[in-house]
């Protein structure tokens, strides 16, 4: 029997302050950050999960810590700066525009993170942690060291307000794509990074850099998953949208959980990952699609649990 998969996520934790621009509801503060959301999503899907991050012992940091503990995420906290925040203003379609006050540095986490990697089956990173100095280079070093023991996934989750230089963000993204086995991005990410080519062209180009699987989320249009063997496209699930906060992160957590169920994680799972069949990719896309839909159906980054999502292959 294979050992239980362990996922280690590297990236920012912050507090989302969600504001209704029409003033119909009061502003609300919730723990957030794309990597934190992925870690919580993975833990809720019964994967042992570590998060390499930073936050302070201020009120927002204590809110983050309580949230992670309540969801069973083990924390490696390597920073000393004040806890980061993101002011999210919701639009009429439930989407969010962000204004950030954020620092990313994990100098105090390197040694315990390396130790965590030795027991990890999979490592995920992305978003601000891969573009914001000084922590971006530490993140890359950790990811590159992890490949000996684990498969790696990456989601650029682009934030132009944090990294407005498109060329620099594109270069950073391609470095992490080349270091990864699984990559997920949104259509908005790819449109901003590569305005002169189609999403399909970028997916093909990223696949050529080395990953086995490239996934694209397209909001209401549904996801696309591309491998060297097959391409899967499906519509989004029909739901009433509360908001889209954390939907992409739930999709990513669903991908990781689905690949764990396919025994396609870990350095020993790369051969399996490289040879996923069409029906397996279809099940994987549907599973992650379902996870995102559940999150969109309720306010905030509230990813599903195993009993809500069900198994990868439904009978």
Residue, then its C-alpha position, 0 to 999 in steps of 0.5 A: x500500500x502506497x504511503x499517504x500523500x503529503x502536500x507542501x504549499x509555499x506561498x503567501x498568507x494574507x487577510x482579504x478585506x471584502x468590500x461591497x462597493x454599493x455599501x449594502x453590506x459591511x466590509x468583512x475580513x477573511x483569511x486568504x491568499x492563493x497558496x493558503x487557499x490551496x492548502x486549506x482546499x487540499x487539507x479539506x480533501x483529506x490530504x496531509x498538508x503543510x504551508x510554508x508562509x509568513x504572518x505576524x502575531x498581530x490580530x490578522x495573523x492570529x486570524x490566519x493561524x486559527x483558520x489554518x489550525x481549524x482546517x488541519x494545515x501544519x504551518x512553517x512560518x518564516x517571516x517577521x513582517x506585519x501580516x499582509x492584507x488585500x482589499x477586495x472590491x466585488x463587481x456585479x458578476x461576483x468577481x473581485x478587484x484587489x488592492x494589496x499591502x503585502x510583504x513576502x519573505x521566508x528567510x526563517x523557513x528554509x531549513x524546516x521547509x527543506x525538512x518538510x520536503x523530504x517527506x512530501x509527495x507533492x509541492x505547490x506554489x504560485x501567485x505573489x510568492x513567485x514574483x515578489x522580492x525578496x521571497x521569490x528566489x527562496x521560493x524557486x530554490x525550495x521548488x527546485x530542491x523538492x523535485x527529487x522527492x515530489x511532483x510540483x505544481x504552479x499557478x501564476x495567479x497573476x496580480x498586476x497590482x503587485x507585479x505590473x511589469x508584464x515581461x518580468x512576470x512572464x519570465x518568472x512564470x516560465x521559470x516556474x512552469x519549467x520546474x513544474x509537473x502540473x501547471x494551472x492558469x486562468x484565461x485572464x492570466x494568459x491574456x495578460x502574460x501573452x496578449x499576442x497569442x491565444x490561450x491554446x498557443x500558450x498552453x502548447x508552449x508551456x507543455x513544451x517547457x516540461x510539465x506533463x499537464x497544463x490546465x486552464x480555467x475560463x470562468x463560466x466557460x469551464x476548464x481545459x486540460x492539456x497533456x501530450x496525449x489528450x485535450x479535454x474541454x468542458x463547460x462550467x457547472x450550472x450554479x447560482x454564483x455567490x462570488x468567485x473568490x477562491x474558485x481557481x484555488x479550489x480548482x487547483x486543490x481539486x487537481x492535486x487531490x484528483x492526481x493523488x487518487x490516480x497515484x500520479x503524485x510524487x517522484x515515483x508517480x511521474x511516469x503515471x502522470x505522463x501517461x494519463x488516459x483520456x478518461x482519466x483527464x476527463x474525470x480530473x477536469x470534472x472533479x476540479x470543475x466541481x470543486x470550483x463550482x461549489x466554492x462559487x456557490x457560497x461567499x468567500x474562499x470556502x473550498x469543499x470537503x471530501x463528503x461534498x465533492x465525492x470521489x474522482x470517479x463517480x458511479 
